[in-house]
Amino acid sequence: MMDLFSQIEEPEREELKDLRKELEEANYKYYVLNMPTLSDREFDEKMHRLQDLEAMYPDMFDPKSPTQHVGSDLEKPHPTSPQGEEKGRKAFETVRHKYPMLSLANSYSREEIEDWVRKLPSGVEIVCELKFDGLSISLWYEHGQLVRALTRGDGVQGDDVIANIKTIPSIPWRIERTDIPDFFELRGEVLLPWERFEALNKEREEQEEPLFANPRNAASGTLKLQDPREVARRGLTAYLYYMLGENLPGKTHYERLATAREWGFNISDAIKVCHSVDEVMAYIAYWDTERKNLPVATDGIVLKVNNLAQQEELGYTAKTPRWAIAYKFPAEKQLTLLKEITYQVGRTGVVTPVANLEPIQLSGTIVQRATLHNEDFIKSLDIRPGDRVWVEKGGEIIPKIVGRDNPTPTLPSREGEGFTFPTVCPECGTPLVRVEGEAAWRCPNEAGCPPQIKGKIEHFVSRKAMNIDGLGEETIDLLYRQGLLHNIADIYDLKLEDIAAQERLGDKSAQNILAGIEASKQVPWARVLFALGIRMVGETTAKKIARVYTSIDSLQWATAEQLCAIEDVGPQIAENIVKYFEDIRNLEILDRLRKAGLQMALSEDEISNLNSQISNVLQGLSIVISGTFSHHSREEYKAMIEAHGGKNVGSVSKKTSFILAGENMGPEKLKKAEALGVKLMTEDEFLEMIK
């Protein structure tokens, strides 16, 4: 009999193990890679199932289970990630939170919210707030000065991203008041507004880079970038929602938020103290609609007990406070007809399937098209033209198909063979290829496929590249069809009479276009390199390459190994650059561009400025910065290290030359330095070293 029970239990024990593994993987992809694989609801349902199984089998308790800790956004290697996948990710200093940074319990029904409210002591005030969909942040202020900005991390410790946080205008660096405590902490959410999100995705689409699924992913990815200037350009904002510390003003959560607003912090106006279930329900109903008019993404409502003493009395579970709960808005989803699947060819040859839908209204906009990403995505949903499919927007601005209406192929529209991806390019008929390890099919006919030709020209003339006014998408298409443009070099052979003779153009338009073409000859080398459209060489990467390879001639002969030594250049980018220069057609185009007068090298002034910033004092040294400093900021010290030939590294290892150590150095770094015998250098010693 015992053997029989063991056999019955075994599948559930295996399910428990599988769920732990799946949820850890989902946490990693959500928090670290910003590539969520499960919806919030799917994740919570699986988490609840895991909790039930762990209650059934207490002998399988594991303190490392996802049920016992919050997901972690700490920058750490992942055991299943391909080697080199995370090259270029910034290593931030990891700091222990003064107070654990827990997550909230999620609820998906108003009935659950009503139950939670009714279980609270009678007469309890409840603060209702919007649940902003961004990246959690913890801001530490000492004597009014911002000294730390920690991500949630694993709830116990987080990454210090203060240099990037300082680029956000809504977060003050210093509070000039005499009535503030010596130390206080404010927690909140870093967000990318809808307007900035749409602009960023438009840029990425033009570069054929993967789009961010939603503003939360974009904000998280932005906050972990290496260059604070790029962070500043993207336009993050932040809302703060909780204050911690000793001897703080106010006895309620609402009073403290009002005080924080007085001190200059960005506190949402959509906060209300409620005294009954009916008031809470009315608040939820109002914001379920009105949130669609907000400039930032929200995905629910947060309810908190207002009285701070009552919060302490209610206490915490291992992962969540008992005095707070989140209500998640249901994702807006509708059923519609998938009329047809069409295919778009991008400038790098990637063939993207697009769903053409019977028009529906979602979140205030008419949706009639949605990307289907690639062949694998379509097959995973098992959809084909004629199916009725579910389209979801929810907190995401990009419509996506999440499934089909009937899970069994019984409808007449589903008779016959399933979906098959085209084998030839829909534009030029060339057989498609699929590189091993990539999901996309690609047309290899770069020089003869019309969308690729026109896409490369559109990229070349774009604002961040050669910035040639007048040569928009329609004009390029017109000149291409007239046989005047076949590649980017043809731009510099255009004549006034050829342009003016085209429909809707004329002499004035032709003169403006030629003026823009002439002005583009002064565009600096780094932007010319970006404009060439080499796969995966974006604007920032082109700048870093141009600082090392100061001319087209030096870059042409660089090996893949040499290119990989440049920051942010991985094996795939290096291989793409090498292949670009191996193609005789590209070399012919480059020769024509050179003869046209484009800047194919850094100017003497640029080289002079570059050289004047560099000495060899720190050449070959790998230096870790840790702690706080009095003479200069951490970012200034990083710039000094690079200017004198050194290399900034984020973690201590045997290869570390020394640690530039300030006050309050991270204990883990100190411990590791002592174990490895790595030298500590004060900032005064460092400044003396570089004179």
N, C-alpha and C positions, 0 to 999 in steps of 0.2 A: 504493500500500500504506500509506503514512504517513497519508493521509487516512482510510483505513479504520480504523486504530488510533485516530486522534483521535476518530472517531465512537463507537467502543466505549468509550473512556475518559470521554467527556463526561457520560453519566448519573451516573457515580460521582463526578465532580468536582462536579456539581450537588448530589448527595446530601451530599457533604462540607459544602458551603455551607449547605444546608438544616439539617443537624444542628447546625452551630455556632449558627445563629440560634435553633433550637428549644431547645437546651440553655441558651443565655443567657437566653431568655425564662423557661424553667423555673426557673433559678437566681433570677431576679428575683422571681418569684411566690412561691417557697419562702422565700427569706431576707428579703425586704423586705415583701411584701404578706401573708405568712403564709397564702397560698392555693395549696398545692401542686397541680400539675396532673398530675404523674407520680409513680408509686410509686418508692421507692428502687431497687428492682430494675430497673424500666423505665428509670430515669435512668442507672443504671450500665451497662446493656446498650447503650444508645445512645452513652454515653461510650466504651465499648470499641470500638464500631463506628467512631466518629469517630477514635479513636487508630489503628485499622487503616488507615483511608483516608488519614490524614495520613502514615503510614509508606509507603504506596504512592505518594503524590505529595508528595515533600519540597519541591518547588518552590512548594507552596501553604502552606508554614509561615507561621504568624501568631502572634506573641507574645501577642496578645489572645485567642487561641482558648480555649474553656473547658477544653481539655486542659492548658493552661499556667498556670492559676490556680484558686484555690478560689472557690466562690460567695461573693458579697458581700452583707452585710446593711446596708451603709452607707445612710443616708437620703439618697437622691439622686433627682431627677426621672427618670422613664423616658420615652424618646422616643415610645412608643406609648400612654402613658396619656392618657385624656381630660383636658382642662384642668380643673383644680379637683378632680380625683379625690383628690389627696393633701393637700388643705387640712386643716389641723389636725394634721398629723403633726409631731412635735417635731423641731427641728433640734438635734442634739447636736454637741458639739465633737469633731472628728476628730483622733485622736492616733496617731502611728506606734508600732507594736509594737517593744519592745526586741529581741524574738526573733520571727521569722516564726511566725504561727499557722496551721499547715497542717492539712489534713484527713487522714483515714485512708483507706487502701485498703480497700475492702469485699470480703468474700467471702461466698458464699451456699451453700457446700457444705463438709462436713467434710473431704472429700478435698483441697480447696484449702488448708484449714488444716493438714492433715497434711503436704502438700508444702512449705508455708512453714516449718513447724517443722523438717523434715528438712534444709532448705537452710541452716539456721543452723549455726554452728560447734558441734562436739560438746561436750556438757557445759554448754551455755548454760542458765541458769535463765530461766524465762518467768513473768512475773506475769500472772495472769488476773484481769480485773475486769469488772464489769457495765458495759454500754454504756448509760448513761442517755440518755433521749430528751428532751432539752431544748435550751436555748440556751447555746452556749459562752461562757465569760466568762474574762477575764484580770484578776486582782487584783494591784495593785502596792502593796507596803508599804515605806515609808521610815521608818527608826528606829521601827518598830513601828506606824506610823500608816497606815491605808488612804488612799492619795492618788489612785488611778486605778482604774476598773473598765471595761475595754474589751471590747466585743463582738469577735467574730472579724473582722468587716468583710470586707475582701478578702484577709485574711491578712497584709497589709503594714501596714495601718492599720485602726483600729476606732473606733466611737463610744464616747465616755466617758459611761456611764450611772450614774455613782457615786451621784447623789442617789437614784435608784430602788433601787440595790443596797443602800444603807444602810437600807432598810426591811425587809430580809430578816434575821430574827433569827439564822439559822445562820451568818451572815457577820460576824465580829468587826470593829469599827471600829479597834480598837487592841489590840496584843499587849503586855501588861505583863510583859516578861521581859528579863533582861540578857544572855541567851545567844543572841540572834538577830542575824543579819547586818544591816548598815545598809540593805541593799536585798534583797528577794526577791520573786519573782512566783509566785502560785499560780493554776493553771488548773483550771477545773471546769465544771460544768453547772448552769444555773438551771432549776428544775423547778416545775411546778404539780402538787401531789399529786392523786391520783384524786378524793379526797373534795371538795377545793376545785374541781376541774375540773367535777365533776357539778353542784355548787351554782351555779357561774358559768354553765354552760350552761342550767340551769333558769331562772335569772334572765333570760338572753337569750331563751329560748323564750317566757317570759311577756311580754317586750317585743316579740316577733316580730322580733328581731334575728337575723342569721345566726349559727348555732351554730359554735363552734370544732370542727374535725374531730378534734383530738386535743390532749392536754396540751402537746405541744411548740409547736403554733401558739398556744395560749393563753398560754403562758409568754413566747414571743417578742413577741406583741402587747402583753402586760402591761408588759414591760420597756421598751417604747418609748412608754409613755403619758406625758402631760404632767404629770399630777398625782401626786406621790409618795404622797399620802394614799390615792388609789385603788389604787396599786400595793400599799401596805401592807395594804389591806382584802382584797385577793385571796388573800393567804397564800402567796407563793412560798417555796420552800426552795432549797438548793443543796448539791451534793456536789463536793468538790475532788479532783482526781486526778493532778496533776503539779506539781512545784516546779522553778523555774529561778532562776538568779542566780549570783553569784561567792561562793567560800568557803562553800559550803553544807555542812551536816553530812551524813555518810553517803556511801558509795560505790555504793549501789544505789538503785534506784527505790523498792523496798519500804521500805528504811530511812528514806528521806526522807518517805514518806507516814506512817510511824509517828511521825516527829518532828513533822510538821504536826498530827497528831492530839493530840500532847502540848501543842502551842501553842494548842489550842482550836479547830482547824478541823474541819469535818464531813467525815470520811473514811469511806467505806463499810466495813462489816465484811466484806463479801463479796469479799475480796481474798485470793488464794492464790498462793504461789510453787510452780510446777510444774517437774518435772525430766524429764518424758518426754511423748511424744505421748499415751500412755494416760491420764496424769493430766489433760492438757488436755481430752481427749475426755470424761472422766468429769465434769469441771467443767461443760462445755457441756451435757451430758445432764442434770445435776442442775438447773441454772438454767433450762433450757428449760421445765421444769414449775414449779419453785419461784418463779420471777419473778412468776407470776400472783398470788402472795400478798403482793407488795410494795406499799407505799403510793404508789409513784411508777412512772412508765412506763419500761420498758427495752425496747430493740429488738435487743439482741445482746450479744456478749462482746468485750472488747478484750484482745488479747495484746500484751505489751511485753517486750522483752529487759530483764532486771533490772539487769545490770551497766551502769553509766553510761558507763564507758570503752568498752565494746563497742557501746553505742548510737552513740557518736561515730564509732567505726571503721566501722560499717555505713552511716552517713550518711543522705542524703535524696535524693529525686527532686525535680522541680520543684514537686510538690504534696503529697507524702506522705513521712513518715519510712520508711526501709527496716526499721527495728527494731520496727515495730508494725504490726498488722493488725486489722481488725474482722471478726468473724463475725456476720452478720445472721440473726436467727431468722426462719424462714419464717412468713409471715402465716397465721394459722389461717383456713381456708376450707372451706366445705362446700356440697354441692349439695342443693337442696330445691325443692319445688314452689311456684310463684307461683300461689296459689289465686284471688286477687281483688285488684283495685286499687280502693281506696275513697278518698274525698276529705274533707279537713278544711278548715273555713273558720275563719280566725283573726279576732281582734278588728278588724284593719284590712282585712279582706275578702280576704286572700290565700288562694287555694285551693291546698292542698298535697296531692299524691297520696301515698298510703301503700300499700306492698306488704303484703298479708296472706299469710303464708307457712305451709307445713307446718312445725310446730315442730322446731327443731334445737338442739343444744347447742354453744355456742361460748365458749371461754375461761371455762368454768364457769357460764355463764348460759344460760337457755332463750330463744331468739330466735324470735319468730313475727311480728314486724312490723319494717319498715324504711322510712325515708323515701325517696321517689323524687324529692324536690326540686321538679321542675317538668317541663313538657312536653318541653323540649329534652333533659333528662337521659334521659327514657324513650326518646325517639327515637334518641338516640345509642347506646343499648344494644340497640335494636330488640327490646324485650321486650313480652310481653302475657300475660294470664292463661292458664294452661295450660302455660307454659314451665317447664322446670327451670332454675333460676338459681343462680349462685354467690354465696354470701353470705360476706363477709370481715369479720373483726374485727381481727386482728393486734394492733398496738400501739394501735389506736384503740378507744375504748370504745363508739362509736356503730356499730352494725352497718350495713353498706352492701352493696348489690348491685353486683357488679363485672363481671357478664357472664352469658350464658346458655350452656347446655350444648352445644347444637348450633348451630354458626355458619351452617348452611344451612337454609332453611325447607322441610324435607322431612317433618317430623312432621305427623300429622293435626291436631294442636292448632294448627298454624300456617297452616292453610288459610284463605282468605278475606282480608278487608282487614286492614291493620295497625292499630296503636293510634291512637285519636283521643281528644283531650282533650275533656272536656265543653264545650259552648257556653253552658250556663246554670248558674247556681248550684245545687249539689245540695241546698241547704237551703231556698232561697226561690224558685228558678226564674227569677231575674233574669238577663238576658243578661250574660255575663262580658265584661270589657274587659282589654286588655293594653296597658299604656303603652309607647310606643316606647322602646327601650333597656333595658327590664326583662324578666326571664325569666318572671316570675310572671303568672298570670291572676288577676284580682281581681273580686270582686263589689262593684258600686258602691252597693248598696242598704244604706247604713250604718244608716238609721233603721228598716228593716223586716226585716233578716236576723237571725234568732234568735241564731246563734253570735256575730255581731258585737255585738249588743246586750248579751248576757250577758258576752261577753269584755271589753267596755268597763267594765261594772259591776265585774267581778272585778278588773280592773286598778285601778280607782278606789279600791276598799276595801283593796287589798293593803298589806302592812306598810310598804313604802317610800313609799307614797302616803298615803292618808288613815288607814290602819291601823285599820279598823273590825272589831273582833273579833266573831265569831259569824256574819258574812256570808260563809260559804264558798261554794264552787262549787255544792254540792248545795242549800243554802238559797236562793241566788240563783236557781237553776233552778226551785225550788219556787215562790218568790214571783213569778217571771216567768210561770209557767204559770197562776197564780191571778190574773194581771192586775194585780198590785200593783207590779211594777217594769217599766218600759219604757225608762227612761234613768237616768242617775246622779242627776238632780235628784229623782226619785221617792223616793230613799232617805230624804230629809228630810221626806217626807209620811207615812211609815209610822207606824201607830198600834199601841199595845200589843195591843189586842184583835184586830187583823188578823194580827199575827205569832203571837200565842199560839194562835190558832185553827188554825194549820197543823199538819199531821201531824209528829210527832217534835219539836215545839218546846215549847209551853207557856209559862206566865207567867214562869218564871225565865229561860229562854232569851231570851224577848222583852225582859225588863228589861235583860239583859246587852247585847243588840244595841242597844237604844235608848241605853244608857249610852255605848257605843262611838260611836254616831252623834253624840251630844251632845259628846263629847270631841274628835271630829274637827273641830269648829268652831274649835278653837284651833291646828290644824295650820298652820304658816307658809306664806306665799305661794309660795315656791319649790316646796314639795311639792304644793301645790294645782295649780300649773301642770303639774307632772309627772303628777299624777293625771288631768288632763283627757284624756290619751291622744292628744295630737297626734302624728301619725306622725313617727317619728325623733327626737322630743324626749325623750331619756332623762333619768335623774336628774341626772347631772352637767351636761348641757346646760341643763336647766331652772334650775339654780342660777346658772349664768353669765348666762342671760337675765334672771333676776329681779334680779340686781345692777345691771343696766343699766336695765331697764324695771321700775320698783319697784311698779307696780300694773297690774291688768288693763286699766284705762282707757288707760294710756300704751302698753301692748303692742298693744292693739286697733288703734291707728292707725299703727303702725310699718310702713314700707315694706320690701320685700324687700331693697333696697339697704342700708337702715339696719341691718337684722337681720344681714346678711352681715358687718358690721363687728365683730360680737361673736365672740370667740375660739370656734372649733369649730363655728360656724354657717355652713354652706355654702349654696349656692343652692337645693338641694333642700329642706333643712330650712326655710329662709326662705320658700320657696313654700308649703310645707305649713302654716306658721303663718298666712300671709296668707289662704290658702283656708279655713282653719278659721274665721276671723273674718268671712269673706264669707258663710257659711252661716247663714241666718236661724234655723234650728233650733238651732244651737249658741248663738246669741245669746240665744234664749229660755231655754235651759237655764242659761246663765251668769247671767241675770237672776234666775232662781229660786234658784240657789246663793247669790247675793249676799243675797237677801232671807232665806234660811235662816240667814245669819250666818257664812258662811265667810270666811276671811282672803283678800281679793282684792288686798292690797297689803302691802308691808313695814310692820311696826309702827314707831312713832316711835323706839323703842329700837334697832331694827335699822338704821333710816336714820341715827340718831345715830352708831352704831358704824361704819357704812359711811363716813359723812362724816369721822369723826375719824381714819380711816386714810388719808385722801387730802389731799394738797396739790397745788398746780399747778406746783411747782418744775420738774418734768420733763415737763410737759404737751406733747404733740406730738413728743417726742424718741424716737428708736429707738436702743436701746442694746444693744451686744454685750458679753457677759462672757467673758473668757478668762484662763486661768491659775489659780494658787492664791493664797489670801489669808490674812492673819494675824489680822485683826480679826473677820471674820465669814465664814460659809460662803457658797458660791455661791448656795445656795437662799435664804439670808437676804438676800443682795444682790438677788436677783430679786424677792423680796417687797417690799423697799424701793423698788425702781424702780416697781413697780405701785402701791404705796401713795402715791407722789408723782406719779402721773399719767403715768409713762413706759411704754414698751412694750419688752419683752424680745424680741430677735430672735437667731437662731442663727448667721446668716452675715453677713459684711461685704459691703456694697454701697454704691453712691453715696448711698443714702438713710440710711445709718447716721450718727447724730449724733455719737457717740463710742464708744470701746471702754473699758470698765472693765477695766484691764489689771493682772493680778497677776503673781507670779513664774512663770517657765516658760510664758510665753504661747505658744500654738500658733504654730509658724513660718509656716504657711500663712496664718493670719489676719494675722500681723504683716506678711508680704510683701504681702498684698492691701491692708492699711491704708495702707502706705507708697505703694503704686502709686496709690491713690485719694485720698490726702491726708486720710485720716480721723484725727481727733485721738485720742491715747491719754491716758487719765486714770488716775492712781493711786488706790488706795482711800482714801488720806488726802484727796486733792483731792475725791473724790466725797462723802465724809462731810462735808467742809466745805461743799460745794455744797448738800446737803440739810439742813445744820444738825443 
